[in-house]
């Protein structure tokens, strides 16, 4: 058989037997979100010590239940809120569990900008778009706490009034 007949015969065999050949070339690396930095928190805060202790629990449901209890506590400090979200994002495997902890903190009246920033920093840990949208919608309902800028004294009167030459 000549070469001109071999190639069509091989193609026909591939098509008839159902075999296929897939050629895949990857020209670059996938774009992945960078991981948020790991922050070191003050171990003197009892809530942060509670959160750290939760990481040692073996079962996901127990970790989730304990993190939910903390997310609903009154008067959570800024560091505790950030540590809570970081722990939920890194130690909970189930997306639904991460989502419910995020929402529990958002609905907590004690949530502040540190909690908001932690949630936004770990939003990529939620892979389902509907969960990310739900978290963003809930964040929209909570007003941002603006830090007032220091008061600046107005310019002296002689700089505000026109000079004698301009009159």
N, C-alpha and C positions, 0 to 999 in steps of 0.2 A: 504494500500500500504506500502511496506517496504521501508526502507531508501535507499536501493540500486536502487530502481526504481524512487524515487522522484527526485534525483539529475539529472539523464539524462532527465527526463520529464521537469524539470525547464530549463535546458539548451536548449532543443528543443523549448520550448515556447519562450525563449529569441531570438533564431535564427529566428524563424518563424515570430515573431512580429516586428523584426527589432530593438529591444531595445538593447542597449549595456551598459556595465558597464566599466567605465574607472577608474582605480586605479592609482593615481599619488602621488608619494612621492618626496618631495624635501629634499634632504639631506644636502644641504648647501645653502648659499645665492648666488645670482647671482653676478658675478664679474662686478662691475660698475666702470667706470673711475672716479677718484676723480675730483671734481670740482676745477678749477684753483682758486687760492686765489684772494679775492677781494682786489684791491689796491686802496688806497686813493690818489687822484690826487690833484694837486694845483689848487684851484679855481680862482687864479689870471689870469690863462691862459684863454683868451676869447674863444678860440676854445673848451676848456674843458667845459666852461660854456654853450656854444652852444650845445654840445653833451648832457650834463645833461638836458637841456631844452627839447631836443627831446624826452627824456623818458616820458615826461608828455603828449605827444600827444596821442590821443585816437585811431587813426586809423593806422593800420599797414602800409598801403601804404604811408601815410604821414611821418611816422618814417623812412621808407626805403628811400624815396626820399631825405629827409634831410641828412641822413647818407651818401648817395651816393655823395651828393654835398660836404660834408666835406671830404670824402675819396679822392676826386679829387683836393682838395686845394693844392696850392704850399706851401712849407715850413712848413709842419706839424711837430710839435715838437714830440719828442719821447713819452712824456706822452700823448699827444693828439692821437697819433697812437694807443697806448695801450688802452686808454680809448675808442676810437672808436670801436676797435675790441671787447672789453669786452661788450660794450653796444649793438653792433650788435648781439653778441652771446646770450645775456641774454634778449633782449627786442624784437627781431624779431622772430615771430613764424614760418614763412614760411622758409623752408630750402633754397629755391631759392633766397630769399632776403638776407639771411646771406651769401650765396655763392657769390652773386654779389658784396656785400660790401667788402668781403675779396679780391676778384679779383681786384676791383677798387683800393684798397690800394696797392696791389702788383704792379700794373701797374703805380702807381704814382711814378715819379722820386724821390720824397722826402722820399720814404719808407726807413727806416733804420733797424738796428738790433732789436730795440725795437718793431717795427711793425712786423718784422719777428717772433720774440719770442712770441708776443701776438697771432699771427695767429696760430703758432704751438701749443701754450697752449690751444687754443680754437678749435682746429681742430676736436675734438670729438663732438662738437656741430653740425657738419655736419654728418648726419646719412647715407646719400647715398654715397657709395664707389666711384662712378664716380665723385662726387663733391670733395671729399677728394683728389683723385688722380689728378684732374684738378688743385686744389690749390697747391699741392706739385710740379706738373710739372711747374706751373707758378713761384713758388719760386725758382726752379732750374735755371730759366732763369735770375734771379736777383743775381748779385754777392754779396757774404757775405762781409761785411765791417769788416776787421780785425783791431783790435786796436794794434798798434805797441807796442812791449815790450820796456821797458826802455833800453837804451844803456848801455851795461856793458863794462867797460874798459878792454882791454886785460891785461893779466898778465905781470908783469915787465919782461924785457929782460933776466935778470939773471935767472928767473924761466923757461924760454923757452929754453935757450941754455944748452947744456950738461955741466955738471960740469967738472972741470979740471981733476978730477980723472977718469972720463969716457973716456977721450981722449986717 
